[in-house]
Amino acid sequence: MNDRIFVEIENLSRMCKFTNCSHTKEPHCAVKNAISEGVLTYDEYNAFNRDKREEEHILKQKNKTKAVDYMKQRKLFREP
């Protein structure tokens, strides 16, 4: 996924009313608002969610080194 989109969605997430916003049905969601205003496409949002789910799944794997290498290869891993 495009790093710009990932960063943009992460930044938008910080502007949501609720810190645990799932960006699906909560009121005052900055991500949903950006989609409705055309700043962010629904396809970009779906790609973001897909990559986040994959990242979470990979991090649960027993072989962390192999999982992190795979994520770096896919450009999903972001150093803290």
HTML snippet that shows the backbone in 3Dmol.js (N, CA, C, O; Angstrom):
<script src="https://3Dmol.org/build/3Dmol-min.js"></script>
<div id="view" style="width:600px;height:400px;position:relative"></div>
<script>
const pdb = `
ATOM      1  N   MET A   1       0.839  -1.179   0.000  1.00  0.00           N
ATOM      2  CA  MET A   1       0.000   0.000   0.000  1.00  0.00           C
ATOM      3  C   MET A   1       0.880   1.237   0.000  1.00  0.00           C
ATOM      4  O   MET A   1       2.001   1.219   0.509  1.00  0.00           O
ATOM      5  N   ASN A   2       0.376   2.269  -0.556  1.00  0.00           N
ATOM      6  CA  ASN A   2       1.067   3.535  -0.624  1.00  0.00           C
ATOM      7  C   ASN A   2       1.283   4.074   0.793  1.00  0.00           C
ATOM      8  O   ASN A   2       0.329   4.228   1.555  1.00  0.00           O
ATOM      9  N   ASP A   3       2.547   4.361   1.140  1.00  0.00           N
ATOM     10  CA  ASP A   3       2.859   4.879   2.476  1.00  0.00           C
ATOM     11  C   ASP A   3       2.135   6.180   2.777  1.00  0.00           C
ATOM     12  O   ASP A   3       1.778   6.445   3.925  1.00  0.00           O
ATOM     13  N   ARG A   4       1.918   6.993   1.750  1.00  0.00           N
ATOM     14  CA  ARG A   4       1.216   8.266   1.954  1.00  0.00           C
ATOM     15  C   ARG A   4      -0.195   8.021   2.481  1.00  0.00           C
ATOM     16  O   ARG A   4      -0.664   8.732   3.370  1.00  0.00           O
ATOM     17  N   ILE A   5      -0.860   7.026   1.937  1.00  0.00           N
ATOM     18  CA  ILE A   5      -2.225   6.709   2.369  1.00  0.00           C
ATOM     19  C   ILE A   5      -2.214   6.208   3.810  1.00  0.00           C
ATOM     20  O   ILE A   5      -3.055   6.604   4.617  1.00  0.00           O
ATOM     21  N   PHE A   6      -1.256   5.332   4.131  1.00  0.00           N
ATOM     22  CA  PHE A   6      -1.156   4.811   5.491  1.00  0.00           C
ATOM     23  C   PHE A   6      -0.973   5.959   6.483  1.00  0.00           C
ATOM     24  O   PHE A   6      -1.663   6.018   7.501  1.00  0.00           O
ATOM     25  N   VAL A   7      -0.054   6.858   6.191  1.00  0.00           N
ATOM     26  CA  VAL A   7       0.215   7.991   7.079  1.00  0.00           C
ATOM     27  C   VAL A   7      -1.011   8.897   7.165  1.00  0.00           C
ATOM     28  O   VAL A   7      -1.359   9.375   8.245  1.00  0.00           O
ATOM     29  N   GLU A   8      -1.658   9.129   6.034  1.00  0.00           N
ATOM     30  CA  GLU A   8      -2.836   9.996   6.013  1.00  0.00           C
ATOM     31  C   GLU A   8      -3.960   9.422   6.884  1.00  0.00           C
ATOM     32  O   GLU A   8      -4.586  10.153   7.651  1.00  0.00           O
ATOM     33  N   ILE A   9      -4.211   8.128   6.767  1.00  0.00           N
ATOM     34  CA  ILE A   9      -5.264   7.510   7.575  1.00  0.00           C
ATOM     35  C   ILE A   9      -4.883   7.505   9.054  1.00  0.00           C
ATOM     36  O   ILE A   9      -5.732   7.751   9.911  1.00  0.00           O
ATOM     37  N   GLU A  10      -3.634   7.233   9.354  1.00  0.00           N
ATOM     38  CA  GLU A  10      -3.184   7.284  10.750  1.00  0.00           C
ATOM     39  C   GLU A  10      -3.377   8.686  11.326  1.00  0.00           C
ATOM     40  O   GLU A  10      -3.819   8.828  12.466  1.00  0.00           O
ATOM     41  N   ASN A  11      -3.053   9.716  10.558  1.00  0.00           N
ATOM     42  CA  ASN A  11      -3.235  11.100  11.014  1.00  0.00           C
ATOM     43  C   ASN A  11      -4.711  11.436  11.183  1.00  0.00           C
ATOM     44  O   ASN A  11      -5.096  12.075  12.163  1.00  0.00           O
ATOM     45  N   LEU A  12      -5.536  11.009  10.235  1.00  0.00           N
ATOM     46  CA  LEU A  12      -6.974  11.238  10.349  1.00  0.00           C
ATOM     47  C   LEU A  12      -7.534  10.547  11.581  1.00  0.00           C
ATOM     48  O   LEU A  12      -8.403  11.095  12.260  1.00  0.00           O
ATOM     49  N   SER A  13      -7.048   9.355  11.875  1.00  0.00           N
ATOM     50  CA  SER A  13      -7.529   8.587  13.033  1.00  0.00           C
ATOM     51  C   SER A  13      -7.354   9.362  14.334  1.00  0.00           C
ATOM     52  O   SER A  13      -8.157   9.227  15.257  1.00  0.00           O
ATOM     53  N   ARG A  14      -6.329  10.151  14.401  1.00  0.00           N
ATOM     54  CA  ARG A  14      -6.069  10.942  15.618  1.00  0.00           C
ATOM     55  C   ARG A  14      -7.095  12.055  15.807  1.00  0.00           C
ATOM     56  O   ARG A  14      -7.227  12.608  16.899  1.00  0.00           O
ATOM     57  N   MET A  15      -7.817  12.379  14.740  1.00  0.00           N
ATOM     58  CA  MET A  15      -8.809  13.452  14.824  1.00  0.00           C
ATOM     59  C   MET A  15     -10.223  12.936  15.086  1.00  0.00           C
ATOM     60  O   MET A  15     -11.161  13.725  15.204  1.00  0.00           O
ATOM     61  N   CYS A  16     -10.378  11.615  15.177  1.00  0.00           N
ATOM     62  CA  CYS A  16     -11.687  11.042  15.473  1.00  0.00           C
ATOM     63  C   CYS A  16     -12.084  11.404  16.906  1.00  0.00           C
ATOM     64  O   CYS A  16     -11.229  11.601  17.769  1.00  0.00           O
ATOM     65  N   LYS A  17     -13.372  11.485  17.137  1.00  0.00           N
ATOM     66  CA  LYS A  17     -13.873  11.828  18.468  1.00  0.00           C
ATOM     67  C   LYS A  17     -13.458  10.786  19.511  1.00  0.00           C
ATOM     68  O   LYS A  17     -13.097  11.127  20.637  1.00  0.00           O
ATOM     69  N   PHE A  18     -13.518   9.508  19.113  1.00  0.00           N
ATOM     70  CA  PHE A  18     -13.201   8.428  20.041  1.00  0.00           C
ATOM     71  C   PHE A  18     -11.826   7.844  19.708  1.00  0.00           C
ATOM     72  O   PHE A  18     -11.517   7.600  18.541  1.00  0.00           O
ATOM     73  N   THR A  19     -11.011   7.622  20.726  1.00  0.00           N
ATOM     74  CA  THR A  19      -9.657   7.106  20.500  1.00  0.00           C
ATOM     75  C   THR A  19      -9.663   5.664  20.012  1.00  0.00           C
ATOM     76  O   THR A  19      -8.700   5.219  19.387  1.00  0.00           O
ATOM     77  N   ASN A  20     -10.736   4.931  20.290  1.00  0.00           N
ATOM     78  CA  ASN A  20     -10.822   3.545  19.830  1.00  0.00           C
ATOM     79  C   ASN A  20     -11.760   3.415  18.625  1.00  0.00           C
ATOM     80  O   ASN A  20     -12.372   2.367  18.420  1.00  0.00           O
ATOM     81  N   CYS A  21     -11.866   4.454  17.855  1.00  0.00           N
ATOM     82  CA  CYS A  21     -12.761   4.498  16.697  1.00  0.00           C
ATOM     83  C   CYS A  21     -12.396   3.387  15.703  1.00  0.00           C
ATOM     84  O   CYS A  21     -11.231   3.209  15.348  1.00  0.00           O
ATOM     85  N   SER A  22     -13.411   2.653  15.269  1.00  0.00           N
ATOM     86  CA  SER A  22     -13.186   1.588  14.286  1.00  0.00           C
ATOM     87  C   SER A  22     -13.387   2.104  12.865  1.00  0.00           C
ATOM     88  O   SER A  22     -13.159   1.375  11.900  1.00  0.00           O
ATOM     89  N   HIS A  23     -13.809   3.348  12.736  1.00  0.00           N
ATOM     90  CA  HIS A  23     -14.037   4.003  11.444  1.00  0.00           C
ATOM     91  C   HIS A  23     -15.137   3.297  10.650  1.00  0.00           C
ATOM     92  O   HIS A  23     -15.093   3.239   9.422  1.00  0.00           O
ATOM     93  N   THR A  24     -16.113   2.768  11.365  1.00  0.00           N
ATOM     94  CA  THR A  24     -17.217   2.095  10.688  1.00  0.00           C
ATOM     95  C   THR A  24     -18.559   2.753  10.984  1.00  0.00           C
ATOM     96  O   THR A  24     -19.283   3.127  10.060  1.00  0.00           O
ATOM     97  N   LYS A  25     -18.899   2.900  12.268  1.00  0.00           N
ATOM     98  CA  LYS A  25     -20.218   3.437  12.594  1.00  0.00           C
ATOM     99  C   LYS A  25     -20.213   4.516  13.683  1.00  0.00           C
ATOM    100  O   LYS A  25     -21.274   5.026  14.044  1.00  0.00           O
ATOM    101  N   GLU A  26     -19.065   4.862  14.198  1.00  0.00           N
ATOM    102  CA  GLU A  26     -18.999   5.861  15.257  1.00  0.00           C
ATOM    103  C   GLU A  26     -19.271   7.262  14.699  1.00  0.00           C
ATOM    104  O   GLU A  26     -18.897   7.565  13.566  1.00  0.00           O
ATOM    105  N   PRO A  27     -19.917   8.108  15.493  1.00  0.00           N
ATOM    106  CA  PRO A  27     -20.122   9.496  15.060  1.00  0.00           C
ATOM    107  C   PRO A  27     -18.815  10.284  15.140  1.00  0.00           C
ATOM    108  O   PRO A  27     -17.916   9.944  15.908  1.00  0.00           O
ATOM    109  N   HIS A  28     -18.731  11.321  14.348  1.00  0.00           N
ATOM    110  CA  HIS A  28     -17.571  12.227  14.348  1.00  0.00           C
ATOM    111  C   HIS A  28     -16.264  11.509  14.012  1.00  0.00           C
ATOM    112  O   HIS A  28     -15.227  11.766  14.623  1.00  0.00           O
ATOM    113  N   CYS A  29     -16.330  10.609  13.036  1.00  0.00           N
ATOM    114  CA  CYS A  29     -15.150   9.877  12.589  1.00  0.00           C
ATOM    115  C   CYS A  29     -14.479  10.662  11.456  1.00  0.00           C
ATOM    116  O   CYS A  29     -15.094  10.916  10.420  1.00  0.00           O
ATOM    117  N   ALA A  30     -13.243  11.035  11.659  1.00  0.00           N
ATOM    118  CA  ALA A  30     -12.506  11.819  10.666  1.00  0.00           C
ATOM    119  C   ALA A  30     -12.218  11.011   9.404  1.00  0.00           C
ATOM    120  O   ALA A  30     -12.167  11.575   8.311  1.00  0.00           O
ATOM    121  N   VAL A  31     -12.031   9.703   9.539  1.00  0.00           N
ATOM    122  CA  VAL A  31     -11.739   8.851   8.379  1.00  0.00           C
ATOM    123  C   VAL A  31     -12.984   8.738   7.501  1.00  0.00           C
ATOM    124  O   VAL A  31     -12.903   8.918   6.286  1.00  0.00           O
ATOM    125  N   LYS A  32     -14.142   8.439   8.112  1.00  0.00           N
ATOM    126  CA  LYS A  32     -15.390   8.371   7.346  1.00  0.00           C
ATOM    127  C   LYS A  32     -15.700   9.713   6.694  1.00  0.00           C
ATOM    128  O   LYS A  32     -16.179   9.761   5.561  1.00  0.00           O
ATOM    129  N   ASN A  33     -15.430  10.789   7.400  1.00  0.00           N
ATOM    130  CA  ASN A  33     -15.656  12.123   6.864  1.00  0.00           C
ATOM    131  C   ASN A  33     -14.764  12.382   5.647  1.00  0.00           C
ATOM    132  O   ASN A  33     -15.217  12.960   4.659  1.00  0.00           O
ATOM    133  N   ALA A  34     -13.503  11.958   5.716  1.00  0.00           N
ATOM    134  CA  ALA A  34     -12.574  12.140   4.596  1.00  0.00           C
ATOM    135  C   ALA A  34     -13.041  11.347   3.375  1.00  0.00           C
ATOM    136  O   ALA A  34     -12.876  11.800   2.242  1.00  0.00           O
ATOM    137  N   ILE A  35     -13.617  10.176   3.599  1.00  0.00           N
ATOM    138  CA  ILE A  35     -14.147   9.381   2.489  1.00  0.00           C
ATOM    139  C   ILE A  35     -15.342  10.086   1.867  1.00  0.00           C
ATOM    140  O   ILE A  35     -15.445  10.181   0.644  1.00  0.00           O
ATOM    141  N   SER A  36     -16.243  10.578   2.706  1.00  0.00           N
ATOM    142  CA  SER A  36     -17.446  11.238   2.179  1.00  0.00           C
ATOM    143  C   SER A  36     -17.111  12.546   1.461  1.00  0.00           C
ATOM    144  O   SER A  36     -17.848  12.966   0.569  1.00  0.00           O
ATOM    145  N   GLU A  37     -16.009  13.191   1.839  1.00  0.00           N
ATOM    146  CA  GLU A  37     -15.591  14.440   1.188  1.00  0.00           C
ATOM    147  C   GLU A  37     -14.711  14.193  -0.030  1.00  0.00           C
ATOM    148  O   GLU A  37     -14.357  15.139  -0.734  1.00  0.00           O
ATOM    149  N   GLY A  38     -14.351  12.938  -0.291  1.00  0.00           N
ATOM    150  CA  GLY A  38     -13.531  12.608  -1.450  1.00  0.00           C
ATOM    151  C   GLY A  38     -12.039  12.795  -1.240  1.00  0.00           C
ATOM    152  O   GLY A  38     -11.265  12.693  -2.191  1.00  0.00           O
ATOM    153  N   VAL A  39     -11.624  13.067  -0.013  1.00  0.00           N
ATOM    154  CA  VAL A  39     -10.203  13.218   0.306  1.00  0.00           C
ATOM    155  C   VAL A  39      -9.516  11.860   0.282  1.00  0.00           C
ATOM    156  O   VAL A  39      -8.339  11.748  -0.060  1.00  0.00           O
ATOM    157  N   LEU A  40     -10.263  10.847   0.647  1.00  0.00           N
ATOM    158  CA  LEU A  40      -9.780   9.474   0.736  1.00  0.00           C
ATOM    159  C   LEU A  40     -10.788   8.600   0.000  1.00  0.00           C
ATOM    160  O   LEU A  40     -11.997   8.781   0.148  1.00  0.00           O
ATOM    161  N   THR A  41     -10.293   7.655  -0.790  1.00  0.00           N
ATOM    162  CA  THR A  41     -11.226   6.775  -1.494  1.00  0.00           C
ATOM    163  C   THR A  41     -11.556   5.561  -0.637  1.00  0.00           C
ATOM    164  O   THR A  41     -10.800   5.188   0.259  1.00  0.00           O
ATOM    165  N   TYR A  42     -12.683   4.965  -0.927  1.00  0.00           N
ATOM    166  CA  TYR A  42     -13.093   3.767  -0.212  1.00  0.00           C
ATOM    167  C   TYR A  42     -12.111   2.623  -0.488  1.00  0.00           C
ATOM    168  O   TYR A  42     -11.856   1.801   0.392  1.00  0.00           O
ATOM    169  N   ASP A  43     -11.566   2.569  -1.691  1.00  0.00           N
ATOM    170  CA  ASP A  43     -10.571   1.540  -2.024  1.00  0.00           C
ATOM    171  C   ASP A  43      -9.305   1.710  -1.188  1.00  0.00           C
ATOM    172  O   ASP A  43      -8.728   0.722  -0.733  1.00  0.00           O
ATOM    173  N   GLU A  44      -8.873   2.947  -0.983  1.00  0.00           N
ATOM    174  CA  GLU A  44      -7.689   3.200  -0.150  1.00  0.00           C
ATOM    175  C   GLU A  44      -7.959   2.779   1.292  1.00  0.00           C
ATOM    176  O   GLU A  44      -7.102   2.185   1.947  1.00  0.00           O
ATOM    177  N   TYR A  45      -9.147   3.091   1.772  1.00  0.00           N
ATOM    178  CA  TYR A  45      -9.540   2.720   3.128  1.00  0.00           C
ATOM    179  C   TYR A  45      -9.571   1.199   3.281  1.00  0.00           C
ATOM    180  O   TYR A  45      -9.093   0.665   4.282  1.00  0.00           O
ATOM    181  N   ASN A  46     -10.132   0.504   2.291  1.00  0.00           N
ATOM    182  CA  ASN A  46     -10.178  -0.961   2.329  1.00  0.00           C
ATOM    183  C   ASN A  46      -8.780  -1.566   2.288  1.00  0.00           C
ATOM    184  O   ASN A  46      -8.512  -2.543   2.988  1.00  0.00           O
ATOM    185  N   ALA A  47      -7.888  -1.004   1.482  1.00  0.00           N
ATOM    186  CA  ALA A  47      -6.507  -1.497   1.410  1.00  0.00           C
ATOM    187  C   ALA A  47      -5.804  -1.295   2.751  1.00  0.00           C
ATOM    188  O   ALA A  47      -5.056  -2.164   3.198  1.00  0.00           O
ATOM    189  N   PHE A  48      -6.039  -0.167   3.382  1.00  0.00           N
ATOM    190  CA  PHE A  48      -5.475   0.118   4.705  1.00  0.00           C
ATOM    191  C   PHE A  48      -5.934  -0.948   5.703  1.00  0.00           C
ATOM    192  O   PHE A  48      -5.119  -1.510   6.436  1.00  0.00           O
ATOM    193  N   ASN A  49      -7.241  -1.221   5.727  1.00  0.00           N
ATOM    194  CA  ASN A  49      -7.777  -2.221   6.659  1.00  0.00           C
ATOM    195  C   ASN A  49      -7.226  -3.612   6.369  1.00  0.00           C
ATOM    196  O   ASN A  49      -6.905  -4.352   7.299  1.00  0.00           O
ATOM    197  N   ARG A  50      -7.112  -3.977   5.104  1.00  0.00           N
ATOM    198  CA  ARG A  50      -6.572  -5.280   4.725  1.00  0.00           C
ATOM    199  C   ARG A  50      -5.129  -5.418   5.229  1.00  0.00           C
ATOM    200  O   ARG A  50      -4.758  -6.440   5.807  1.00  0.00           O
ATOM    201  N   ASP A  51      -4.324  -4.375   5.000  1.00  0.00           N
ATOM    202  CA  ASP A  51      -2.923  -4.425   5.420  1.00  0.00           C
ATOM    203  C   ASP A  51      -2.793  -4.462   6.942  1.00  0.00           C
ATOM    204  O   ASP A  51      -1.919  -5.146   7.473  1.00  0.00           O
ATOM    205  N   LYS A  52      -3.655  -3.733   7.642  1.00  0.00           N
ATOM    206  CA  LYS A  52      -3.616  -3.748   9.107  1.00  0.00           C
ATOM    207  C   LYS A  52      -3.982  -5.131   9.644  1.00  0.00           C
ATOM    208  O   LYS A  52      -3.347  -5.618  10.578  1.00  0.00           O
ATOM    209  N   ARG A  53      -5.002  -5.768   9.061  1.00  0.00           N
ATOM    210  CA  ARG A  53      -5.383  -7.119   9.488  1.00  0.00           C
ATOM    211  C   ARG A  53      -4.256  -8.111   9.223  1.00  0.00           C
ATOM    212  O   ARG A  53      -3.971  -8.978  10.049  1.00  0.00           O
ATOM    213  N   GLU A  54      -3.624  -7.976   8.072  1.00  0.00           N
ATOM    214  CA  GLU A  54      -2.516  -8.874   7.744  1.00  0.00           C
ATOM    215  C   GLU A  54      -1.361  -8.664   8.706  1.00  0.00           C
ATOM    216  O   GLU A  54      -0.748  -9.627   9.167  1.00  0.00           O
ATOM    217  N   GLU A  55      -1.066  -7.420   9.006  1.00  0.00           N
ATOM    218  CA  GLU A  55       0.009  -7.104   9.947  1.00  0.00           C
ATOM    219  C   GLU A  55      -0.284  -7.717  11.317  1.00  0.00           C
ATOM    220  O   GLU A  55       0.603  -8.310  11.932  1.00  0.00           O
ATOM    221  N   GLU A  56      -1.516  -7.579  11.796  1.00  0.00           N
ATOM    222  CA  GLU A  56      -1.889  -8.140  13.098  1.00  0.00           C
ATOM    223  C   GLU A  56      -1.769  -9.664  13.093  1.00  0.00           C
ATOM    224  O   GLU A  56      -1.300 -10.253  14.067  1.00  0.00           O
ATOM    225  N   HIS A  57      -2.184 -10.293  12.017  1.00  0.00           N
ATOM    226  CA  HIS A  57      -2.089 -11.752  11.905  1.00  0.00           C
ATOM    227  C   HIS A  57      -0.631 -12.208  11.918  1.00  0.00           C
ATOM    228  O   HIS A  57      -0.277 -13.164  12.607  1.00  0.00           O
ATOM    229  N   ILE A  58       0.195 -11.528  11.164  1.00  0.00           N
ATOM    230  CA  ILE A  58       1.602 -11.907  11.074  1.00  0.00           C
ATOM    231  C   ILE A  58       2.308 -11.722  12.413  1.00  0.00           C
ATOM    232  O   ILE A  58       3.150 -12.539  12.787  1.00  0.00           O
ATOM    233  N   LEU A  59       1.974 -10.665  13.132  1.00  0.00           N
ATOM    234  CA  LEU A  59       2.618 -10.422  14.425  1.00  0.00           C
ATOM    235  C   LEU A  59       2.259 -11.483  15.459  1.00  0.00           C
ATOM    236  O   LEU A  59       2.965 -11.630  16.457  1.00  0.00           O
ATOM    237  N   LYS A  60       1.184 -12.218  15.242  1.00  0.00           N
ATOM    238  CA  LYS A  60       0.789 -13.283  16.161  1.00  0.00           C
ATOM    239  C   LYS A  60       1.548 -14.587  15.888  1.00  0.00           C
ATOM    240  O   LYS A  60       1.436 -15.538  16.661  1.00  0.00           O
ATOM    241  N   GLN A  61       2.302 -14.636  14.816  1.00  0.00           N
ATOM    242  CA  GLN A  61       3.023 -15.848  14.454  1.00  0.00           C
ATOM    243  C   GLN A  61       4.158 -16.106  15.437  1.00  0.00           C
ATOM    244  O   GLN A  61       4.692 -15.179  16.044  1.00  0.00           O
ATOM    245  N   LYS A  62       4.514 -17.368  15.583  1.00  0.00           N
ATOM    246  CA  LYS A  62       5.569 -17.758  16.525  1.00  0.00           C
ATOM    247  C   LYS A  62       6.943 -17.277  16.081  1.00  0.00           C
ATOM    248  O   LYS A  62       7.740 -16.843  16.913  1.00  0.00           O
ATOM    249  N   ASN A  63       7.232 -17.346  14.802  1.00  0.00           N
ATOM    250  CA  ASN A  63       8.537 -16.946  14.284  1.00  0.00           C
ATOM    251  C   ASN A  63       8.502 -15.452  13.947  1.00  0.00           C
ATOM    252  O   ASN A  63       8.228 -15.070  12.809  1.00  0.00           O
ATOM    253  N   LYS A  64       8.780 -14.625  14.937  1.00  0.00           N
ATOM    254  CA  LYS A  64       8.680 -13.167  14.775  1.00  0.00           C
ATOM    255  C   LYS A  64       9.654 -12.626  13.728  1.00  0.00           C
ATOM    256  O   LYS A  64       9.303 -11.723  12.969  1.00  0.00           O
ATOM    257  N   THR A  65      10.863 -13.166  13.681  1.00  0.00           N
ATOM    258  CA  THR A  65      11.850 -12.679  12.718  1.00  0.00           C
ATOM    259  C   THR A  65      11.358 -12.899  11.301  1.00  0.00           C
ATOM    260  O   THR A  65      11.436 -12.003  10.460  1.00  0.00           O
ATOM    261  N   LYS A  66      10.855 -14.082  11.043  1.00  0.00           N
ATOM    262  CA  LYS A  66      10.336 -14.388   9.711  1.00  0.00           C
ATOM    263  C   LYS A  66       9.125 -13.505   9.398  1.00  0.00           C
ATOM    264  O   LYS A  66       8.976 -13.037   8.269  1.00  0.00           O
ATOM    265  N   ALA A  67       8.274 -13.280  10.377  1.00  0.00           N
ATOM    266  CA  ALA A  67       7.084 -12.448  10.181  1.00  0.00           C
ATOM    267  C   ALA A  67       7.468 -11.002   9.873  1.00  0.00           C
ATOM    268  O   ALA A  67       6.905 -10.391   8.964  1.00  0.00           O
ATOM    269  N   VAL A  68       8.419 -10.455  10.618  1.00  0.00           N
ATOM    270  CA  VAL A  68       8.857  -9.077  10.386  1.00  0.00           C
ATOM    271  C   VAL A  68       9.536  -8.963   9.026  1.00  0.00           C
ATOM    272  O   VAL A  68       9.322  -7.984   8.311  1.00  0.00           O
ATOM    273  N   ASP A  69      10.352  -9.951   8.658  1.00  0.00           N
ATOM    274  CA  ASP A  69      10.990  -9.942   7.333  1.00  0.00           C
ATOM    275  C   ASP A  69       9.940  -9.928   6.228  1.00  0.00           C
ATOM    276  O   ASP A  69      10.072  -9.201   5.243  1.00  0.00           O
ATOM    277  N   TYR A  70       8.896 -10.740   6.399  1.00  0.00           N
ATOM    278  CA  TYR A  70       7.818 -10.784   5.408  1.00  0.00           C
ATOM    279  C   TYR A  70       7.125  -9.421   5.315  1.00  0.00           C
ATOM    280  O   TYR A  70       6.850  -8.933   4.219  1.00  0.00           O
ATOM    281  N   MET A  71       6.846  -8.814   6.464  1.00  0.00           N
ATOM    282  CA  MET A  71       6.162  -7.519   6.467  1.00  0.00           C
ATOM    283  C   MET A  71       7.034  -6.437   5.844  1.00  0.00           C
ATOM    284  O   MET A  71       6.525  -5.574   5.128  1.00  0.00           O
ATOM    285  N   LYS A  72       8.323  -6.467   6.101  1.00  0.00           N
ATOM    286  CA  LYS A  72       9.224  -5.493   5.480  1.00  0.00           C
ATOM    287  C   LYS A  72       9.228  -5.671   3.969  1.00  0.00           C
ATOM    288  O   LYS A  72       9.255  -4.701   3.211  1.00  0.00           O
ATOM    289  N   GLN A  73       9.199  -6.924   3.551  1.00  0.00           N
ATOM    290  CA  GLN A  73       9.166  -7.226   2.122  1.00  0.00           C
ATOM    291  C   GLN A  73       7.887  -6.669   1.506  1.00  0.00           C
ATOM    292  O   GLN A  73       7.917  -6.144   0.393  1.00  0.00           O
ATOM    293  N   ARG A  74       6.787  -6.774   2.201  1.00  0.00           N
ATOM    294  CA  ARG A  74       5.503  -6.254   1.723  1.00  0.00           C
ATOM    295  C   ARG A  74       5.341  -4.775   2.049  1.00  0.00           C
ATOM    296  O   ARG A  74       4.351  -4.155   1.660  1.00  0.00           O
ATOM    297  N   LYS A  75       6.321  -4.204   2.767  1.00  0.00           N
ATOM    298  CA  LYS A  75       6.299  -2.797   3.198  1.00  0.00           C
ATOM    299  C   LYS A  75       5.126  -2.511   4.130  1.00  0.00           C
ATOM    300  O   LYS A  75       4.528  -1.435   4.085  1.00  0.00           O
ATOM    301  N   LEU A  76       4.804  -3.497   4.983  1.00  0.00           N
ATOM    302  CA  LEU A  76       3.741  -3.323   5.945  1.00  0.00           C
ATOM    303  C   LEU A  76       4.274  -2.934   7.321  1.00  0.00           C
ATOM    304  O   LEU A  76       3.564  -2.350   8.139  1.00  0.00           O
ATOM    305  N   PHE A  77       5.538  -3.269   7.554  1.00  0.00           N
ATOM    306  CA  PHE A  77       6.107  -3.035   8.882  1.00  0.00           C
ATOM    307  C   PHE A  77       6.650  -1.622   8.980  1.00  0.00           C
ATOM    308  O   PHE A  77       7.406  -1.171   8.120  1.00  0.00           O
ATOM    309  N   ARG A  78       6.261  -0.940  10.026  1.00  0.00           N
ATOM    310  CA  ARG A  78       6.769   0.414  10.276  1.00  0.00           C
ATOM    311  C   ARG A  78       7.448   0.404  11.629  1.00  0.00           C
ATOM    312  O   ARG A  78       6.852   0.041  12.644  1.00  0.00           O
ATOM    313  N   GLU A  79       8.690   0.805  11.623  1.00  0.00           N
ATOM    314  CA  GLU A  79       9.454   0.839  12.875  1.00  0.00           C
ATOM    315  C   GLU A  79       8.765   1.792  13.853  1.00  0.00           C
ATOM    316  O   GLU A  79       8.313   2.866  13.456  1.00  0.00           O
ATOM    317  N   PRO A  80       8.681   1.407  15.124  1.00  0.00           N
ATOM    318  CA  PRO A  80       8.042   2.295  16.128  1.00  0.00           C
ATOM    319  C   PRO A  80       8.828   3.553  16.355  1.00  0.00           C
ATOM    320  O   PRO A  80       8.428   4.394  17.160  1.00  0.00           O
TER     321      PRO A  80
END
`;
const viewer = $3Dmol.createViewer("view");
viewer.addModel(pdb, "pdb");
viewer.setStyle({}, {cartoon: {color: "spectrum"}});
viewer.zoomTo();
viewer.render();
</script>
